[in-house]
């Protein structure tokens, strides 16, 4: 039993990464920037989710479904950061193994290991922060509201463009025959639900 423990201890020591100093200020700044970039990407993804649901799939806007989507995306994004951290750890372990095998330790290799360690810590910290934000209702609600307003603006611009084209074709001989089809297509856009509760903005009534 003692021999087995000794072998396990030796294996653990071979796989253990050395403890290196980390610049906490650099890590904190990188995490803040990562959260900002993630929220922008998350808002864009949520906007597309709302547009696809309201137009292509003919679903009424549902704020709770949008919140579920945001929380799910945050988990996926956090897991992505975890995978990056694991990759940094694997690269660090490979570098340490090479150093031990060669029996030499250059300044360049030491700096590379320090950078890999700092990146690993940064990815792990960002994953933890994204996981935390998933449980903050105000953050989730803000993403949903910003995405909804952006979706509404994009759909409204699209509809106005269609109406401009319709107005331009009003002089066509077959305008009366085509108008019914155009209006039917516009009715598939749930503008009233999408524009609900937008401050200072009323949804066009197409019916």
C-alpha positions, 0 to 999 in steps of 0.5 A, spaced: 500 500 500 505 504 501 509 503 495 502 504 491 501 511 495 508 513 493 507 511 486 501 515 486 505 521 489 510 521 484 505 521 478 501 527 481 508 531 482 510 530 475 503 532 472 503 538 477 504 545 474 509 550 478 506 555 481 507 562 478 506 569 479 500 572 476 498 579 475 492 580 478 490 587 475 492 584 468 487 578 469 481 583 472 482 588 466 482 582 461 476 579 464 472 586 464 474 586 457 471 579 456 465 581 459 464 587 455 465 583 448 461 577 451 455 582 452 455 585 445 455 578 442 450 576 446 445 581 445 446 580 437 445 573 438 438 575 442 436 580 437 437 574 432 433 569 436 427 574 437 427 576 429 427 569 427 422 567 432 417 573 431 418 573 423 420 566 420 417 562 425 411 567 427 411 566 434 409 572 439 415 575 443 415 572 449 420 575 454 421 569 458 423 565 452 428 570 451 431 570 458 431 562 457 435 563 451 440 568 454 441 564 460 443 558 456 448 562 451 451 564 457 452 557 460 455 555 453 460 561 453 462 560 460 463 552 457 467 555 451 472 559 456 473 553 460 475 549 454 480 555 453 483 554 460 484 547 459 487 547 453 492 552 456 493 547 462 495 542 457 500 546 453 503 548 460 504 541 462 507 539 455 512 545 456 513 543 463 515 536 461 519 538 455 523 542 460 524 536 465 526 532 460 531 536 457 534 538 464 535 545 462 530 552 464 531 557 459 528 564 461 524 564 454 521 558 456 520 560 463 516 567 460 512 562 456 510 558 461 508 564 465 504 567 459 500 560 459 499 560 466 496 567 466 491 566 460 489 559 463 487 563 470 484 569 465 479 564 461 477 560 468 476 567 471 472 569 465 468 563 465 466 564 473 464 571 471 459 569 466 456 563 470 455 568 475 452 573 471 447 568 468 444 568 475 443 576 476 436 577 473 438 585 472 443 583 467 439 578 463 433 583 463 438 588 460 440 584 455 433 582 453 431 589 453 436 592 449 436 586 444 428 587 443 429 594 441 434 593 436 430 587 433 424 592 433 428 597 430 431 593 424 424 590 423 421 597 422 426 599 417 425 593 413 418 594 413 419 601 411 423 599 406 418 595 403 412 600 404 417 605 400 417 600 394 410 599 394 409 606 394 414 606 388 410 601 384 403 604 386 403 607 378 404 600 376 398 597 372 397 591 376 398 594 383 391 593 385 392 585 384 399 585 387 397 589 393 393 584 397 399 579 396 404 584 399 399 586 405 398 579 407 406 578 407 406 584 412 401 581 416 406 575 418 410 580 422 408 580 429 410 588 430 405 589 435 408 584 440 415 586 438 414 593 439 410 592 446 413 597 451 418 600 447 419 607 450 416 613 446 414 608 440 408 605 438 407 599 433 404 600 426 397 597 426 397 593 420 390 589 421 
